[in-house]
Amino acid sequence: MNIIDWLKNRGINVNNEKMIKQAFIHSSYAHEHKGRHDNERLEFMGDAVLQLWSSNAIYPLNLSEGKMTRLRAQLVCEKALAIYGRQLHLNDYLLLGSGEEKTGGRDKDAIIADMVEAFLGALFLDQGMNAVDNILTEVITPRLAHPEDVGVMHDYKTKLQEYVQADSRRTVKYELVSESGPSNAPEFVMNVVVDGLVLGTGKGPSKKQAEQNAARNAFEKMAK
């Protein structure tokens, strides 16, 4: 069974099969197969879709702004997205380069999380939010019944956001400093910036992990 059949079994008949399949093409596979495009642009779209869907799902819970922000961060962090991807067996459809496959890429949190976002982005562009709701209702909605128990990962990005907003409404931003290394072992460097000042820097095998490490670096310096 391929991803198109998987969707048909859920009552979703896609229009653009090529775009849906592209969501599962990792950069390592695209690098080895010229003419194939990876899922990174779709990942960008999926991140926005996921933020909107989760915000809409959380809002009726009548939590404070801080608690809503914390809950959303826990529900859409890299670790949580990887859990959803495995729960739905979406990583079965990943297309990886031979090197990435050999080094266990199919079970790496960062790769699965990026794939889930790309899939949601492609699904939204092809079918709209109802199809996205079909998927996310299964994996996220049950976790909203007891929001105090979600705690997938109380990440440093959330901790830093809460710390910065404790006495102001300053905005925390993350900026890419550099990207290096081969496609099967990339290294990203991210800065966390508040009011134009770089508060911390972090490295990681994905942008999300580098952001977490940058936030940790900043939080630990600010909390001293």
Salt bridges, closest charged atoms under 4 A:
GLU43 OE2 - LYS208 NZ 3.67
GLU65 OE2 - ARG169 NH2 2.96
GLU100 OE2 - LYS108 NZ 2.75
GLU101 OE1 - ARG106 NH2 2.62
ASP107 OD1 - ARG86 NE 2.84
ASP109 OD2 - LYS79 NZ 3.40
ASP109 OD1 - ARG86 NH2 2.58
ASP114 OD1 - LYS208 NZ 3.25
GLU117 OE1 - LYS208 NZ 2.90
GLU138 OE1 - ARG10 NH2 2.37
GLU148 OE2 - HIS146 ND1 3.83
GLU162 OE2 - ARG70 NH1 2.55
ASP195 OD2 - ARG170 NE 3.86
GLU211 OE1 - LYS157 NZ 2.64
GLU220 OE2 - ARG216 NE 2.95
